[in-house]
């Protein structure tokens, strides 16, 4: 029975094994001894890197972001002069008279001088949109990393549970053989043997279920890493059942401030509110003109080489009101041969768009709506952070209670082993206690996994990358 006590106690040793993964859990990168296999064990960091490198969706997003960045860079062209070259060669055939030919080449340079700051604002909004798109790409990366991280942890948990349950099956098989011997010599009843056989069958079924779930999670992880279903994959590190979580030193309000500075949804709504504000300003300041200057130089004649130079300039002033658009121009030039010309023109549209009268009211309403949505999002985010913190503390408490349950269960098994030696209990009672200890140890691993998942949920609410929560909780950093 001393051997029985050693085997029984080893279940708790497996469940509470202090592995290097405890520290790595807090730094978001596992380490430790591998699980074995034909290939080198893959760490969590390596698995994440593989998944990112093999993601077709991320590759497409990278190309799209690159194209958008180039489009933004080329947008500076709106501030620069616009060049155009025109050529005209016309001939007139006159019956009974000399034919004529007119050839003209010209170069026009048009430069915007003033647009009421519209281009500057549009450029700023474009930069903000690029930043948001970049953050959205980072969020897509985080989503893939979260998926891989979750599968990685689940595989580790199922491997630990399988170790516990296989050892439990071995213990149950030993006890069943003893029970069969006891039945042959008549020291136990037939019903006692049947119950022992049922307990052994349950242990075998549990092992089968856990192995099937392990294979399923391992297959999903391989798929995320771009591996084939028959490729070998071994993981390094272990889930530390003694991990107690992170002490949340800052309060909910401090975390809410971090979230408001980083949360993608809030940032996007801030951009929408800014766009609405600019729309309101545009509706209220339609009288602010746009001014541009165009200079044309040319040369003309009846045949090559052309001999008659010309130069002209035009100042265009445009008032972009939708209801009453106004356009005016002043021009002057020298068409050659000592001539000087000047002129002016103007055009006013009358009620071209009567809906423009509602522009200001509509823009003000859109602005108010965007602000209300942003405020609602902020309040919702604050509530979610409070709930997530409370849920995280509850998960930590549940893991701590389950850890105590496992410790008490191990003590109970040791006591029952002694009583079994003395004949104070039936063997089936001891087998059931061993099975319960194995279940409690497996549940503890699930509880620790729930703590890790709770930490990642908080990180997502705060808008930070995986593994940044410990520094934030300690008040050592804040993501910008």
Secondary structure, DSSP 8 states (H G I E B T S, - for coil): -HHHHHHHHHHHHHHT---THHHHHHHT---S-B---SS--B-HHHHHHHHHHH-HHHHHHHHHHHHHHHHHHHGGGGGS-EEEEEEEEEEE--TTS--EEEEEEEEEEEEEEE-TTHHHHHHHHHHHHHHHHHHHHHHHHHHHHHHHHHHHHHHHHHHHHHHHHHHHHHHHHHHHHHHHHHHHTTSS-HHHHHHHHHHHHHHHHHHHHHHHHHHHHHHHHHHHTT--TTS---BB----TT-------S-HHHHHHHHHHH-HHHHHHHHHHHHHHHHHHHHHTTTS-EEEEEEEEEEEESSSS--EEEEEEEEEEEE--SSS-EEEEEEEEEEETTEEEEEEEEEE--SS-GGGGGHHHHHHHHHHHHHHHHHHHHHHHHHHHHHHHHHHHHHHHHHHHHHHHHHHHHHHHHHHHHHHHHTSS-HHHHHHHHHHHHHHHHHHHHHHHHHHHHHHHHHHHHT--TT-HHHHHTT-----
